[in-house]
Structures are given as structure tokens and as C-alpha cells.
């Protein structure tokens, strides 16, 4: 499937930002995912919820189901806070694009230590699947969201220049895009009783 072409990126482009809620790696079998639907980086239009297995392989399927079921049918972009949720439940961003027909942007706050990740997954049950997901996502690329301040992104189904423009456009209140920042706040607030962490 070819990349989606954006001839003009509107200020109020509909973005679904997704982050996971805090969970206990040792006792929890699932973790909650929260999706926020934003118009650009200014207006929150809706909140979605699903659950994925801790260290599982179902995040791609669960996110695509969430997208297909929502009444918000004018979504243009899926934005993920990192490639993995609920521990090592990695998203296959190529599959997610094919299932939803929506380009995917992965927001990477800090450049991952890929060697440490390879060591961490080498004894996990789904090692081959995780390696394939990381390979498809490619190396994160820098985007300047505030003067001299950078985050990194991975992308699928969209050109890097368009993905970078959408990330900058939606990063209105911090270094990271609002759909991701607010999803993080809601997810932690729902589980912990109060939002925490550097959103």
C-alpha cells in the first residue's frame, strides 16, 4: 500500500494519540490503552479505551479494532507513544496501517538503546515477532518541535516530511504532541487516581 499523500495539512487534522496506563508487570495480565482524538494540537474531541496483554502480541489488533469501532470516522493519523505498550507488546505499524488505512507516527521521547532492547527480548516467547516490529519501524528520526529541542519519530504510510509537520503542528504545549501528552495524563489518572509523570 502506498503512502497517504497530504497535499495540505490542516491545522485541525484529526489525530488519534495512544498511550498505555501504568500496570504491574508481575501481577497484571492486561494493561489499559487510552486513545485521545484531537483536532490538531488544540481541541480534544473524544477518548477511547481498550486493553492489551502484558508482554503480548495483540496491540496491533486491539488498536485497529478501536479505530474501526469509533464513531469518529474522520481520523487521519494514528500517533503512538512509543512502539510498545504493556511491557513488550509491540505494534506492527505496517499491519496497523494496512488494517486501518491510516498512517502511523510513533513518537519516541528519547532515542532507545537498541542493544539493551535486543538483550531484554532474547529470552522472551515472542522474540521473532518483536524483532520484526522493530525492523519495520526503522530507525527513529529527529524532529525539532521547539527551538533547539528535539524528539524522534518513526513512521509508516506517510512521508517523513508530512509526519514531521504533523508532529510540530500538534506539539502546542510541550515537546511532544498534545494527543500523546493528554492520553498519558488520562491513562495515568484513571489508574492511579491522579495523573503523574512527565507528560
TIZA-301443 format. One line per 4 residues: number of its first residue (from 1); their letters; for each residue x, y, z of C-alpha. Coordinates in Angstrom, 2 decimals, always signed. Layout:
! TIZA-301443
NUM> a> X,Y,Z  ...
END
This chain:
! TIZA-301443
1> xxxx> +0.00,+0.00,+0.00  +1.38,+3.43,-0.97  +1.94,+6.29,+1.46  -1.05,+8.55,+2.06
5> xxxx> -0.48,+11.90,+0.33  -1.22,+15.12,+2.18  -1.47,+18.00,-0.27  -2.19,+20.42,+2.55
9> xxxx> -2.05,+19.60,+6.25  -4.86,+21.42,+8.03  -4.43,+22.94,+11.48  -7.36,+20.82,+12.71
13> xxxx> -6.24,+17.49,+11.24  -7.87,+14.66,+13.26  -5.26,+12.68,+15.21  -5.72,+9.64,+17.46
17> xxxx> -2.98,+9.63,+20.12  -2.44,+6.43,+22.14  -0.60,+5.69,+25.39  -0.83,+2.92,+27.98
21> xxxx> -1.78,+3.25,+31.63  +0.51,+2.22,+34.49  +0.41,-1.51,+35.28  +2.16,-4.07,+37.46
25> xxxx> +4.47,-6.21,+35.31  +4.40,-9.04,+37.87  +0.71,-9.29,+38.70  -1.30,-7.72,+35.87
29> xxxx> -2.26,-9.79,+32.83  -3.51,-6.77,+30.87  -2.92,-3.03,+30.68  -5.29,-0.27,+29.60
33> xxxx> -4.68,+1.77,+26.45  -6.19,+5.24,+26.20  -6.71,+6.99,+22.88  -7.40,+10.72,+22.61
37> xxxx> -8.91,+12.19,+19.47  -7.57,+15.67,+18.80  -8.13,+18.30,+16.16  -4.53,+19.35,+15.58
41> xxxx> -2.93,+20.25,+18.89  -5.76,+22.30,+20.35  -9.11,+20.53,+20.62  -9.89,+17.27,+22.39
45> xxxx> -12.83,+15.64,+20.60  -13.06,+12.20,+22.20  -11.48,+9.49,+24.36  -11.23,+5.79,+23.50
49> xxxx> -10.20,+2.80,+25.62  -9.07,-0.78,+25.10  -6.91,-3.37,+26.89  -3.88,-5.36,+25.72
53> xxxx> -1.96,-8.30,+27.17  +1.16,-7.59,+29.19  +4.17,-8.67,+27.06  +1.71,-9.99,+24.47
57> xxxx> +1.27,-9.53,+20.72  -2.26,-8.15,+20.44  -1.70,-4.36,+20.49  -1.87,-4.02,+16.68
61> xxxx> -5.20,-5.88,+16.57  -6.68,-4.08,+19.59  -5.77,-0.62,+18.29  -7.16,-1.38,+14.83
65> xxxx> -10.42,-2.64,+16.42  -10.64,+0.54,+18.49  -10.25,+2.63,+15.32  -12.85,+0.66,+13.38
69> xxxx> -15.45,+0.83,+16.18  -15.21,+4.56,+16.92  -17.96,+6.90,+15.75  -15.21,+9.41,+14.87
73> xxxx> -14.85,+8.50,+11.20  -12.71,+11.43,+10.08  -9.43,+10.33,+11.66  -6.38,+10.98,+9.51
77> xxxx> -3.42,+9.85,+11.68  -2.65,+7.32,+14.42  +0.04,+8.55,+16.80  +1.64,+6.14,+19.28
81> xxxx> +3.63,+6.95,+22.42  +6.45,+4.57,+21.59  +6.37,+1.31,+19.67  +5.46,-0.88,+22.65
85> xxxx> +2.71,-0.94,+25.25  +2.15,-3.09,+28.35  +5.80,-4.05,+28.55  +6.86,-5.58,+25.23
89> xxxx> +3.53,-5.65,+23.41  +4.95,-4.08,+20.26  +2.85,-2.63,+17.44  +3.42,-3.81,+13.88
93> xxxx> +2.99,-0.37,+12.30  +2.87,-1.77,+8.76  -0.03,-4.05,+9.76  -1.75,-1.23,+11.65
97> xxxx> -1.60,+0.95,+8.53  -2.95,-1.85,+6.35  -5.81,-2.66,+8.75  -6.93,+0.95,+9.36
101> xxxx> -5.76,+2.72,+6.16  -4.41,+5.43,+8.49  -0.74,+6.49,+8.51  +1.08,+5.76,+11.77
105> xxxx> +3.53,+8.05,+13.58  +5.45,+6.69,+16.57  +6.65,+9.38,+18.99  +9.96,+8.47,+20.62
109> xxxx> +10.79,+10.77,+23.52  +14.40,+9.57,+23.83  +16.50,+7.54,+21.41  +16.19,+3.87,+22.51
113> xxxx> +19.20,+1.77,+23.48  +18.69,-0.88,+20.80  +21.41,-3.17,+22.16  +19.76,-3.21,+25.59
117> xxxx> +16.39,-3.95,+23.97  +17.85,-6.88,+22.00  +19.26,-8.33,+25.22  +15.95,-7.81,+27.03
121> xxxx> +13.91,-9.69,+24.41  +16.29,-12.53,+23.58  +14.62,-14.94,+26.03  +11.04,-13.76,+25.53
125> xxxx> +8.45,-16.03,+23.96  +7.66,-13.67,+21.07  +11.25,-12.61,+20.27  +10.88,-13.08,+16.49
129> xxxx> +7.69,-11.02,+16.37  +9.26,-8.18,+18.39  +12.34,-8.12,+16.14  +10.11,-7.89,+13.05
133> xxxx> +8.13,-4.99,+14.55  +11.32,-3.05,+15.35  +12.74,-3.73,+11.90  +9.57,-2.45,+10.16
137> xxxx> +9.51,+0.71,+12.29  +13.07,+1.62,+11.29  +15.49,+3.96,+12.99  +13.86,+6.93,+14.76
141> xxxx> +14.44,+10.31,+13.05  +14.84,+13.68,+14.75  +12.11,+16.32,+14.66  +12.57,+19.80,+16.15
145> xxxx> +9.30,+20.52,+17.96  +10.55,+23.59,+19.85  +13.57,+25.79,+19.01  +16.72,+23.62,+19.50
149> xxxx> +14.61,+20.91,+21.25  +14.06,+17.57,+19.56  +12.08,+14.36,+19.80  +12.33,+11.37,+17.45
153> xxxx> +9.71,+9.69,+15.32  +9.15,+6.53,+13.31  +6.50,+6.49,+10.60  +4.63,+4.25,+8.19
157> xxxx> +2.22,+5.09,+5.39  +3.31,+8.73,+5.35  +6.35,+10.64,+4.09  +8.77,+11.83,+6.78
161> xxxx> +8.26,+15.49,+5.84  +4.47,+15.21,+6.33  +4.88,+13.24,+9.57  +7.31,+15.86,+10.93
165> xxxx> +4.91,+18.70,+10.01  +2.01,+16.98,+11.81  +4.15,+16.35,+14.90  +5.26,+20.01,+15.01
169> xxxx> +1.73,+21.29,+14.39  +0.30,+19.23,+17.27  +3.12,+19.97,+19.78  +1.40,+23.09,+21.10
173> xxxx> +2.07,+22.91,+24.85  +5.19,+20.81,+25.24  +7.88,+19.00,+23.26  +5.51,+16.15,+22.49
177> xxxx> +2.24,+16.25,+20.54  -0.92,+17.02,+22.55  -2.73,+13.78,+21.57  +0.11,+11.81,+23.20
181> xxxx> +0.55,+14.13,+26.18  -3.15,+14.08,+27.07  -3.50,+10.32,+26.51  -0.66,+9.87,+29.02
185> xxxx> -2.34,+12.15,+31.58  -5.74,+10.46,+31.27  -4.28,+6.93,+31.34  -2.24,+7.56,+34.50
189> xxxx> -5.08,+9.49,+36.18  -7.63,+6.73,+35.58  -5.40,+4.01,+37.08  -3.55,+5.92,+39.82
193> xxxx> -6.31,+8.33,+40.84  -4.19,+11.29,+39.75  -2.15,+11.92,+36.62  +1.59,+11.61,+37.06
197> xxx> +4.76,+11.62,+35.08  +6.43,+13.99,+32.68  +3.75,+14.34,+30.06
END
